[in-house]
Amino acid sequence: MNDSRQTTVHLPGGFFTPYCILSCPIEALAKREFLYSTALEFYNDFMLDPRSYHIRKLEDFGEVTTWEINGEKLRAEKDIEFTNFGIYPDFDYIPKNELWMDKEAHPDERQFFIDHMLTQWKYLKNGYDNDLAIDKAYKKEASERQKAGDKNKVFDRAGGSHPENVHLKQLGNTKDGLEVWLINGRLVRSAYFIDFVDGGHHLIYPWVPEKEVWIDDDLRESEIPFVLLHELHERRLMAKGWSYNRAHPSASKIEFFCHHHPEKLPSELSHLGWNT
């Protein structure tokens, strides 16, 4: 953090070891996860100065200002679920007169995101409820993506899907044969799912090939191993029969844990079969 306030959260007996989630009895696992969730909520409730995440002002739009922010720092310190952009009230720590956009590794979606946020903000300002404002914002963003023609790079004229067209670079593989690919996040959001963020696998997204895990190229390189941990952990749990709504929070907790204990990251990835 930029100020002098520091918060360290200690659980009874210390932090639990993340990989125990794959081997502990369910009863013990539930207790451990409850303790970790309590600590995480306490940490997130500790208000940090929003200005500490600002990188630079992008543009003023009358009463509201768009800021490029350090999303990697925000996810590590406060909110592991912050994605490409956000506004109040979706994220209650963002000032009401600010629109936040994560610093893109490949800044090719800025206008899509700004149009989305501005549309939502304008509807909220005019007294509409947030659900309607979000719906209008998604329609605006989808319209702009359609005009850009991105979908034509993934789907052929007969409507056939070519997921290999979003591949950029194979990052590696796991011992059980999964291929991990860095993919073009813009194309995935335009052609498949507008809310795709960070990464994914076929147990969530049916258009991802069964033996692949996708990592968004919009991530900073330093954040990729943490997202890979999240996706591999989540996929393994879901392959064991866990629902997404149960597996995702578990993966987020382990990702958050390793942000604060990076020395644990290599062993956790190795436990999940990652070939370094």
MOKA-V386513 format. One record per pair of residues at least 6 apart in sequence whose ideal C-beta (glycine too) atoms are under 8 Angstrom apart, sorted by the first residue. I is the first residue (numbers start at 1). J is the second residue. If there is no record, write none. Layout:
# MOKA-V386513
<<I J> <I J>>
This chain:
# MOKA-V386513
<<1 48> <1 49> <1 52> <1 77> <2 49> <2 51> <2 52> <3 49> <3 52> <5 46> <5 48> <7 43> <7 46> <9 39> <9 40> <9 42> <9 43> <10 39> <11 35> <11 36> <11 39> <12 35> <15 36> <15 257> <15 261> <16 32> <16 35> <16 36> <17 264> <18 233> <18 253> <18 254> <18 257> <18 258> <18 264> <18 268> <19 267> <19 268> <19 271> <20 29> <20 32> <21 29> <21 32> <21 33> <21 233> <21 237> <21 250> <21 254> <22 236> <22 237> <22 271> <24 32> <33 250> <33 253> <36 253> <36 257> <37 249> <37 253> <40 253> <40 256> <43 78> <44 78> <44 79> <47 93> <48 77> <48 78> <48 93> <50 93> <50 94> <50 95> <50 98> <52 73> <53 69> <53 70> <53 71> <53 73> <53 74> <53 100> <54 67> <54 68> <54 69> <54 70> <55 67> <55 68> <55 69> <55 70> <55 103> <56 67> <56 68> <57 65> <57 66> <57 67> <57 68> <58 65> <58 66> <58 67> <58 68> <58 101> <58 110> <58 114> <59 65> <59 66> <59 114> <60 66> <61 99> <61 118> <63 97> <63 125> <64 97> <64 98> <64 99> <64 118> <64 121> <65 97> <65 98> <65 99> <66 98> <66 99> <66 100> <66 101> <66 114> <66 117> <67 98> <67 99> <67 100> <67 101> <68 101> <68 102> <68 103> <69 100> <69 101> <69 102> <69 103> <70 102> <70 103> <71 82> <71 83> <71 84> <71 102> <71 103> <72 102> <72 220> <72 222> <72 223> <74 82> <75 81> <75 82> <75 223> <75 259> <76 256> <76 259> <76 260> <78 93> <79 91> <79 93> <80 252> <80 255> <80 256> <80 259> <81 252> <82 91> <82 102> <83 102> <83 197> <83 198> <84 101> <84 102> <84 104> <84 109> <84 113> <84 197> <84 218> <85 99> <85 100> <85 101> <85 102> <85 113> <85 116> <85 117> <86 94> <86 100> <86 117> <87 94> <87 98> <87 99> <87 100> <87 117> <87 120> <87 121> <88 94> <88 95> <88 96> <88 98> <89 124> <89 130> <90 130> <90 134> <91 100> <94 100> <99 114> <99 117> <99 118> <99 121> <101 110> <101 113> <101 114> <101 117> <102 218> <103 220> <104 110> <104 218> <105 217> <105 218> <105 219> <105 220> <105 221> <106 185> <106 186> <106 217> <106 218> <108 186> <109 185> <109 186> <109 189> <109 218> <111 144> <112 141> <112 144> <112 145> <112 189> <113 141> <115 140> <115 141> <115 144> <116 137> <116 138> <116 140> <116 141> <117 137> <119 133> <119 136> <119 137> <119 140> <119 141> <120 130> <120 133> <120 134> <120 136> <120 137> <121 133> <123 132> <123 133> <123 136> <123 137> <124 130> <124 133> <128 136> <138 194> <141 194> <142 194> <145 151> <145 189> <145 190> <145 194> <146 190> <148 190> <150 186> <150 187> <150 190> <150 191> <151 190> <151 191> <153 165> <153 187> <153 191> <154 161> <154 162> <154 163> <154 165> <154 166> <154 187> <154 190> <154 191> <154 192> <155 161> <155 162> <155 191> <156 162> <161 207> <163 207> <163 208> <163 209> <163 212> <165 187> <166 183> <166 184> <166 187> <166 188> <166 191> <166 214> <167 181> <167 182> <167 183> <167 184> <168 181> <168 182> <168 183> <168 184> <168 217> <169 181> <169 182> <170 179> <170 180> <170 181> <170 182> <171 180> <171 181> <171 182> <171 215> <171 224> <171 228> <172 180> <172 274> <172 275> <172 276> <173 179> <173 180> <173 275> <174 180> <174 232> <174 272> <174 273> <174 274> <174 275> <175 273> <175 275> <176 273> <177 211> <178 211> <178 212> <178 213> <178 232> <178 235> <178 273> <179 211> <179 212> <179 213> <180 212> <180 213> <180 215> <180 228> <180 274> <181 212> <181 213> <181 214> <181 215> <182 215> <182 217> <182 224> <183 214> <183 215> <183 216> <183 217> <184 217> <185 196> <185 197> <185 216> <185 217> <185 218> <186 218> <188 196> <188 214> <188 216> <189 195> <189 196> <192 205> <192 207> <193 205> <193 207> <196 205> <196 216> <197 216> <198 215> <198 216> <198 219> <198 227> <198 230> <198 231> <199 213> <199 214> <199 215> <199 216> <199 227> <199 228> <199 230> <199 231> <200 208> <200 213> <200 214> <200 231> <201 208> <201 212> <201 213> <201 214> <201 231> <201 234> <201 235> <202 208> <202 209> <202 210> <202 212> <203 235> <203 238> <203 239> <203 244> <204 234> <204 238> <204 244> <208 214> <213 228> <213 231> <213 232> <213 235> <214 231> <215 224> <215 227> <215 228> <215 231> <216 227> <219 227> <225 265> <225 269> <226 255> <226 258> <226 259> <226 265> <227 255> <228 269> <228 274> <229 251> <229 254> <229 255> <229 258> <229 265> <229 268> <229 269> <229 272> <230 251> <230 252> <230 254> <230 255> <231 251> <232 269> <232 272> <232 273> <232 274> <233 247> <233 250> <233 251> <233 254> <233 255> <233 268> <233 272> <234 244> <234 247> <234 248> <234 250> <234 251> <236 272> <237 246> <237 247> <237 250> <237 251> <238 244> <238 247> <242 250> <254 268> <257 264> <258 264> <258 265> <258 268> <266 276> <269 276> <270 276>>
